[in-house]
Amino acid sequence: MTTAGMAPALPRGGRIEIEHVSKTYQAGSGTVEALRDATLSVRTGEFVSLLGPSGCGKSTLLMIAVGLVPPTSGRVLLDGRLVGGPQTDVGIVFQDPVLLDWRRVVDNVMLQVEARKLPQDEYRNRALELLRRIGLGGFERAYPFELSGGMRQRVSICRALIHDPPLLVMDEPFGALDALSRDQAMIDLQQIWSANRKTVLFVTHHVPEAVFLSDHVVMMTPRPGRIDRVLRIDLPRPRRLKMRAAPAFAAYVEEILGVLQSWGVLVEEPEDGVPGQGRWPSPLRRE
């Protein structure tokens, strides 16, 4: 896919094929069906978000895609190869940055290099460049406790990218950030993605975030999670924060919220006083 306003990408892999994947967990004396018959194709270089209510299996599907959790049935292919266990050529970012407090910023980024026994000098220069590109130039020798939450999460993104993986998976990486930090994190991530067009599989509950970042938004139903629809986000790149006020952006947000409301995930008290007839979710609550 080539998006208006950007040069064609030159990706080198990261294509994902998820075929009829289901997952059932043992829970005490019973079972919990987390996923049911999920099928999804993500092309090389695409940014795809998984969006749905809590407990719908988004994170489970993400972990199955990179081999950290086995499916109960179905299969996943990465660049045509069957995923049968944990994949090494992948970058993973979680909601918690998981930084080592006793290591400086650049040394936290270098953890992957040490674990993979890659050339220290070569990759240290790459780590410094990644930090500079994401706005952390000058903080290379700081400790994690000296950074804000948003800055710590940027360090974790650099650590995930240091070995130049073709696929980046992100499990609600900005969920714990305040609104301003989240906006900056979205801008930073878009800039990094635009520079190399890695395939990104991104889990979020945040509708505007999904629309702002994504080529496609995958909507997952309440548990057991099923892929209900894949919405293409046809907005020009690079995307600016002011775009969120544009009618086209608002239309995507309204469409997604409308689907969530039709599932009963979002409920409001309508102006006419008839329960269940409202359109916009304010306030939010779960049934």
Steps between C-alpha positions, in 0.01 A plus 500: 500500500629846409340785692464850364771743606769240569768330292446132418623269774785257460402234757690175542245269659250475781198362311256330737236241412271400788279210392197383701672548835311409817623495859345339809657530845454277803349700786464302821272208427367657182617668182495851355471548126715806429507492117276340242594440135708817449627550145705804402755595236752778566715606207864593526548857618144554623403652834203301632321556832297242691216679680223366720371481857707371792527122507422449130830325425696781333817438700455124468484530122809723505697245705385213277618695193860503628498150647496591870162330549395189302156498337249231591421470131595677179842626398712811442748557218770768511640568154365163393661306786288318756528648849570207731665683791643835611632710212835676541481745209223701663491815714255498793379799703272453802297751701766494774839610359679238719827694526782405736532780754875450553583532129524826313265570209741396225594186693133403530469531123812286462353208699377335179842538343667329795245219506541438128880532514504766227797735437500749789666796326283482189174473692590758761516757222159378380361527854620860527346583163167344595492697824580821316233434239232443763585820688722358775830646385679624810333240725717206393675477838195577713345232723137391454387666825614833356258471205128561462267212417488599135878520478538156658261353245703658220807321637311169485409569136867562418592174674241314289642650180873474569542170311298637203216243502256495207204463739415715804218391734373742762259412781332823619835681522345839576222385730665628819596842363327831563324666206785731398764227530277271296471758222878539487549124504266464201694763308832333586376155399361627171833666421697181572257286301506743207880479484519123453144372445526195723190289537326601824232308687368732771251430782297791636170592667535862386290571190660832387847348553412206274364730228797736520767230471352226288462391142232255620305462824398144585186496716468206739176400669451438873629161617534263335688741279414482133617730225178676410633743239816666369465872441740665256616844616541701182657819638813669359837465672683640682208555735493808723321536832275770354364235263293366788267799455443419131161358390661193339683411822186554708304277261736208562481551876120518489479185288714303745313632803173413330611139458611479864167644607309250285677224693393649833857584595418873519173620650366850565182665618342648184341842485153355434522288813458170313770257627734357240420756230793737559774547243802642681655319799493746788544392769663163428405188687494125450178299510 
